Amino acid sequence: MNFSSQDTQRRPVISQEPRRQAAVIPPSRRSVLALLASTAALTGPAMAQNAANPPGGAAPDAPLPGTPRQGSFSYAEVVNQARILAERPFDDTQPDIPDALKALTYDSYREIRFRRDKALWQQDGTDFRLQLFHLGFLHDRPVQIHVVSNGNAIPLPYNMALFEFGKAAVPQKLPVSLGFAGFSVTATLNDLKLQDEVISFLGASYFRFLGRGHRYGLSARALALDVGGEADEEFPFFRSLWLERPTPESLDLVIYGLVDSPSVSGAFRFVVTPGPQTSVAVTATIIPRKPIQRIGIAPLTSMFVAAEGDREQRTDFRPEIHDSDGLMLHTGVGEWIWRPLRNPKALTISSFQDKNPRGFGLIQRDREFGHYQDLEAHYHARPGYWIEPVGEWGEGRVDLIEIPTQGEEFDNIVCCWTPKTPLEPGRQTELNYRMTSVSTTETLHAMGQVQSSFAADDVPDTAAGLVRKRFIVDFNAGDLEFYLSDPKRVTAVASVSAGAVTSTILAPNFAAKGFRAIVDVALRPDESTDLRLFLRTSLRSLTETWTTNWSAPASGG
């Protein structure tokens, strides 16, 4: 795999919007929406009509009175709506919401909570519960939410009685047509007697999901457009969302989404399977309106301020502050790569060229509470998202965008797949992939892994006209402990794209049950290099490949 990096003084395109804080669902949430309590009330002819049985006359095989009509809603219908949108100029008009809702602050918006006794599906015998997010604060674009029952897509009307408003200053009356900002779904994820949030959709095309024992951290998106590019980033959004009504036998939850933006429309199908490692199988049909140079497929967005080696970026007592600490790649040729995240001084784009990638994701590998010391954020419990393409995605690259930040309020990390050949305007492109919420990457491969890495200060060597830097990488897990009985069998393999590796030291690290590699690199001033490092024996590779990039300061810098 080839990759390159570039440092640019561009504006922080990702930190335009504050990180979204999803509503915390109390463990005892077990409520149901009264307006959708009965199937008959939802699926009557007045609310949904089967195209084969239009109003004004019943077909010979019409169901008996009170029997729900069988509709024809499917993913194909969402694709058709996306195609119709793509054929028309983008329509940016949206229903206006009261100024009082727009004026809500972060704190006052959090006062609005969905009522526990109004959650949908409680009486259906299913493990899933549906709850809704209110409009307000930054969430001022309504999304039409539907429940699909017997093939009929029934829109959910707004009702103030569904929410508790606390001290939030909102109008006493709000229209049924107001709509919602998004939704969340709970299930017995961590305890058979308790309901915990599994997945939520809130804001633009963002969504987040959890595995067992996880706390919300990074986010996924349907699409990312012009992230890190010269033009302003474009944020596609969900115009409509549909949820298939689960049955008592349902192990999966099926969600559909219609995405739109000035440059592209798209249809999405999400099949959510809760569990220790909750997975989301995604089908995406993308239809550009115009050429898009930087379209990000399966984008992930996260936050990184400081890790164990970032002493100068710590602003308080906490040793580490991040939702993810590394980008992991499984290349088309089978190599496993670990790239630690950074909080750079300037916007940095690292591109990893590949063909038919097998997987990539943003990972929170460090799970030790003591490394974070944060009793509120619980960074040690943040999930990683692992993406596995289904089928061949062809040539392209995984882009990693890192933006400087001074605080944890904003997401400043993005990764996504960017096809080598831009998607053709007006043409449907379907891509499939599976996302998994993971706690450890040891379930992904059995090789040795990077436990931690550090970099020393830049050291100018004026006499030689060079700048020198030392990198320290600890490897553990895999089969490394076995080789501690004869460490000389293990070799550190280091290489650079520019400059020179001046020395390599490998030492057994009995405390970590692995090895520590120390690599010294020399560069000319103002030169950049990509460094790669892995451990092997004479017969085989023992570890994944650690990689980073380094730019030596200019003379006198």
N, C-alpha and C positions, 0 to 999 in steps of 0.2 A: 504494500500500500504506500502510495506517495502522499505526502501532505506538505502544505506550506502555510506560513503565517504572515500576517501583515499587521503593523501597528499604525493606526491612523488617529488623527485628532478630530474625529467626527463627534457630533452631538450624541448624547446617550439616548438612542432611539427606543430602547426598551423601557426606560424608566419614565415614560410619559404618564403612566397610570400607577397609582399606589397598588401594592400587592393586595389582592383580594382576600379578606378574612371571612371565610365561610362561617355561617352560624354554627355554633357548637350545639350538637344535639344531646340533650341530657340522656343518660342511659335508660331511663324509664319511659322514653317516648313510645307510646302505644296507642295512637289515636286514629280516628277515621273521619273522612270528609262526609258530612251528612248529605250534601247535595248529590253525591254519587253512591249512596249506600246500596241501592238496589240496581240490578242489571236491567230490569224492565224500564226503570225511569231513564236510564242512560241511552237505551237503544231503540226507543220508540220511533215510529215513522216521522213524527214531527221534528225530530232532531237529526236524523240521518236517513237517507234514502239510498237503497240499492239501485244502481243505474239500470239493472235489468227489470226492476219493478217500480217504475216511476209513479208519482202521485196521480190520482185520477182513475186508477183501475188496478186490480190485483191480477197477477199472473195465475194461471190455472193451478200451479203448485204453491200458491201463497201460503205462508205459515198461518197457523191458527192465531186468533187474537191473543196478545200477550206474549207471543213467542218472538224473541229478538230476530230481527232481519239480519241475514248474512251479508256483510258488505264486501268490498273488493279492495280495501286499502292494502298496499304492499310497498316494498322498497321501490318498485318500478314507478309507483305514483310519485314518490319524492324525486326520483331521477327526472321524471317528466316535468315536474314543477321547476327543477333546476334548469332544465333545457329551455323552458319557456322564458325564465328570467334572463338567461344568457343571450337570448335572441332580442331582448329589449334593452334600451338604454337603462343604466342604473338609476333607480328611484330612491333618493335619499330622504324623501318625506317620511315622517313617522308620526304616529298619534302623539299629540302634546300631552304632557302630564302636568298636574298642578304645580305652580311655582313653589308651594310649601314643601313638596316632596323633593324638588331639585335643591332646595336650600338646606336640606338636612345635612348635618355634619356626620363625620364617621361615628362619633359617640351616640348622637341622637338616632342615627339609622340603626344602630345595634339595639336600640330600645324596642324595635319592631320585631316581634317573634311570631312564628306560626304557632297556633294553639295546639297543644298536645292532643286534645280530644277531637281534632278535626282531620287527622291524617287519613288519607285514602287507603282502602284495601284491608282495613283491620277485620272487617266482617267476612272477607272472602276466603279465609282459611289459608292464605298465603303467608310466607315469611317476610314479604316486602311491604313497606309503608312509604307512601308518597307525601312529601311536604313541599310547600311553595315559598319562594322568596318574594318579598314585597318590592315594589319599585321605590326608588329614592336614592339620594346621595349621588354617587357616580353611576348608578344603575338606572339610567333614565330612558333606555330604549326597551319598550315592551317586547316580549317574545310570546307568540301564541303557543300555548301548551295544550296538547290533546291527549286523551286516553283512547286507545284503540281497543274496542271490544267487539267480538264477533265480526271483525273486518270493518267495522264502522269507526271512523275517526271523529270523536266528539270533543269540541273545544271546551276547556274549563272556564266558566265565567268567574269574574272577580267578585269577591264578597268580603266586606270589611269584617264580618263576624269570624272569619278564618284567622284573624291576627290579634295579638295583644300589642298595644302601641306604647305602653309605659309612659314616659315623659316626652315622647316625640310629639312635636306640634304638627299635626296633620289635620286636614279638613274633616268636619264631622260627617260629611257625606261624600262618597267617591263612587263614580259610575261603574256599572257592571262591566262596561267595555274597557275598563282601565288596563287589564292584563297583569302580567307578572314579570319579574326580573329573571326568574329561573326556578329551579327545583332541586330538591335533594331526595335521595331514597335511602331508607334505613333497613337493616335486617339484623338477625342474631349473629353478628360477625364474630364477637369475642366471647359471648356468654349466651347460652341457650335461653336464659331468662330475661335478657336485656336486648334492647334495640340500639344499634350503633350505626352511624352514617357510613354508607358504602360508596356512594358516588354523588356528585353535585355538578350542576351546570349553572354558572353564574358569570355574566359579563362577556360581551363579544362572542368569541367561539371557544372560550375557556371551559375546561372541565377537570375535575380531580376525583380520584378514587383511592380507596384504602384497602390494604390487606390486614390480616389479624395483628393486633398490637401496634398499629401505625397511628401517627398523628399527621394531620395535613401539613404539607410542605410545598413541594414543587407542583406545577400545573402542567396539563397538556392542553393543546389547542387543535382545532380542526385544520387550520392552515396558518402559515406565516408568510407575509409578503413584504419583500424589500427590507428584511431585518439586517441592519448593518450596512445598507446600501447608501448611495448618495441621496436618493429621494427619501421623503418622509415615509416611515413605515405605515402600511395600510393594514387596518384591523378588520378582517372579515367577521361577520356576526351571524348568529342564528336568527333567522326570521321566524321559524316555527320549529317546535320540538314535539315529537309524538312518543308515547310510552305504550307498549302493548300491555294490556291488563294481565297480570300474572295469575295463574291458577294455583291451587294448593299443591300441585305436583311440580310447579315451575322451579327449576334450579337456576335458571338464567333469567335476566331481565333484558328485554329488547327495546332499544331506544333509536329513534330516527331523527335526523336533523337536516334542515334546509338552510344552507349557508349562502350569504350574498355579500358583495362588496363592489366597489367601482370596477375592479379588474376581473372578477371571477365569481361564478356561482358554483354550488356543489351540493351533492346529496351524500349523507352519511348514515351508516347503520352501525350501531354499537351493541354487541352482545356481551352483557356483563355477567361474570360468574364469580360470586363472592366466595372467599375462602382464605386460608392462610396466605396464599399468594393470589389475590384477586386479579382476574384477567379480564381484558376487554378486547374482543375480536372486532376489528374495524374494517368495514368496506367503505371506500371513498370513491365517489364519481365526481371528477373535477372538470369544469367546463370554463375555460378562460374567455373573457370578452375581448381581450386584446393581448398582445405579447407581454409576457412577464419574465423579466430577466432573473429575478431571485424569488422563486416560489419554494417555500419550505414545506416539505411533506413530513407528517408525523412530528410536528414541533413540540419541544418541551421547554418550559421556562422555569428558572429556579433563582435562588439567591445565594451568593457567596461573598462574605466580607473578609474572613480570616480563618486560616487553619493553623496547625501546630507550628509551621515554620514561618508564619507571617507576624513576626513580633511587632513591627512598626505599624501594623494596621489594627492592633487591638485598642479599643477605646474604653474598656472597662475591665473588670476582674475576670471576665470569661475567656478561657484559653482559645476557644474556637466558636465561630458564628457562621453557620451555613446550613442550608437545606440539602445541599448536595456537595460532595467533595471531589467528584471525578467524573470524567466522560469515559465510558467503556465502549469498546468496539470489537465486533467479531467480523472480520473481513471476509470478502468473497473467497479468498484462498485459505481461510481457516485460521489466520493469526488472531490472537487475543491481545488487545492493546488497552493500556490504562493511561489516561492523560489527567493528572491532577488539575483541578480548577484553580484559578487565580483571580485576584482583584487587581487588575492592571492599572498602570498610571495613565494609559490611553486606550481607547477602544481597540480591541484586538480580535481579528478574525483568523481562526485556524481552520484550514480546509483539508480534509482527509479524503483523497481521491480513492475511488473503489469501483468495483463492478459486481453487481448482484450481492450486496452486503447481506450478511447473515443475522446481524443484530447490532443495535447501538442503544445507548441510554445514559441518562444522568443518574448517578448512584450516590447514596449516602452510605459509604462503606464503614466509617467509624461509628460504632454503636455503643461506645463507652460513655455513660453519663458524666463521669469524672473529667472527660476531655472537653465538656461544654459547660458544666456547672450552671445550667439554666433550668430552674424549677418551673418556670412558666412556659417557655417555648418548647421544651422537650425535643431539642434538636437530635438527640440520640435515637428518637423514635420516628424520625421522618423517613418515608419510604423512598426507594429508588424506582424509577420507571424504566423497564427494559422493553425494547421494541424489536420484534422479529418479523421481517418482511415475509409475506407469503407469495411464492412465485418469484420470477426474475424481474428485478427493478432496473436492470441494465446499468449503464455507466452513469456516474455522477459523483457526488461527494457528500460527506457528512460535515456540515459547517458548525463550528463552535464559536459563538460570539460572546465575548467577555467585555463588560462595560465597567469602568471605575465607579465605585460607590463608597460613601462614607457611613452608610447606615443600613440597617436590615429592613427598612420600610419598603424598599423597592426590589423587584426582581431585576437582576442585572446579568443573568446568564440565559442563553438560548442555544439549543442544538436542534438540527433538523437535517433531513435528506434533501439535497438539491439535485434534480436531474441534470445531466450534461446537456441534453437537448431540450430547449424550452418547450412547454406544452403548447400545442397548436390552438390558436383561438377558434372557438366554435366547435371544437372536436372533444368528444367525451373521452376521458382517460380514467380507467378504473384501477385502483390500487387496493391491495389487501394487506393487513398486518395485524399482529397480536401484541397488545401491551400487557405487561405484568408488573404488579406492585411487589417489589422484592425487598427483603431485609439484608440479604447476604448474596454476594456473587459466587460463593462457593458452590451454590446449586447450579450455576451456569457452566462452569468448567472446573476440572479437577487439578489444574496446574497450580504452581506457586503463585502468590499474588502480592502486589505491593501493599505493605502495611502502612507505611508513611514515607515521606520524602522531605528533604530540606535542601536549601540552597544557601551557600555562604555569600558574603558581600563580594561585589566586583573589586578586583585588586589590579590597579594599573601597573604594568611593567614598562616603565618609560624607556628603559635601556633597550628592550627588545621590540618596542613599538607595538605591544600587545596588551590585552586585558585578560586577566585570568579569573576563573570562577570554579568553585568546588561544589559538587552535587553529592548528596548522601541519600541513598535509597535502601530501605529495609524491606526484604522479601520474607514471607512466611507462608504457611499452609502448604497444600499439595503434598509432594513427597520430599520436601526440603529437610524435614526433621530426620529422615532416614540417612541423609548424607552427612549429618553432623558427626557421625562416627569416623568419617574419613573426608574432611572438608576439601582436601586437595583434588578430589575428583570433580569439583564444581568450578566452573570458569565464568567470569563476568564478561559479557560481550557488549562493548560500547562502541557507538559510531556517531559521527556528526555529519551534517550536510555541508558545513563550512567550518573553517578553522581546524583545530586538531585536538585529539584526546592525548594529553601529555602524560597521564598516569591513571592506572586503574588498580584499586585495592579491594580485595574481597576477604571478609573476615566472618567466621562463624558467629552467630548471634544466639547464644544458648537461651537467653532470657525470652527471646521472641520465637524460639524453635525454628530459626531460619538463618538467613545470612544478611550481612550489611555490605553494600557495594559503595565505594567512594570513587568518584570520577572527577578528574581535573581536566578542564577544557580551556583552551586559549583561542582568542579571537582578535582580529584587528579592530581598532576603535570604529564604532558606528557600523559594525558588521553584525549580521544575525545568523543563527544556526539552529537547526533542529537536532536534538540529542535523543538517541534511542539506547535502551539498555535492557538486557535480559540475562538470565543465568541458564547454563547448560552443562551437560557432561559431554564426553567424547561421542556419545551415542544419540543423545536427544536433548531437546529443550526442556527445561524444568519449570519455567515461569512464563507468565504473560510478559509483554513488552511494555516497559515504562517509557514514556516519552514526554518531552517538554520542549519549548523553544526559548532561546535567550538572545537578547539584543545587547551587545556591548555598548556602553556609552561612548559618545564622541570624545575626541581628545580634549582634555580639560573639563569634561562633563562630570 
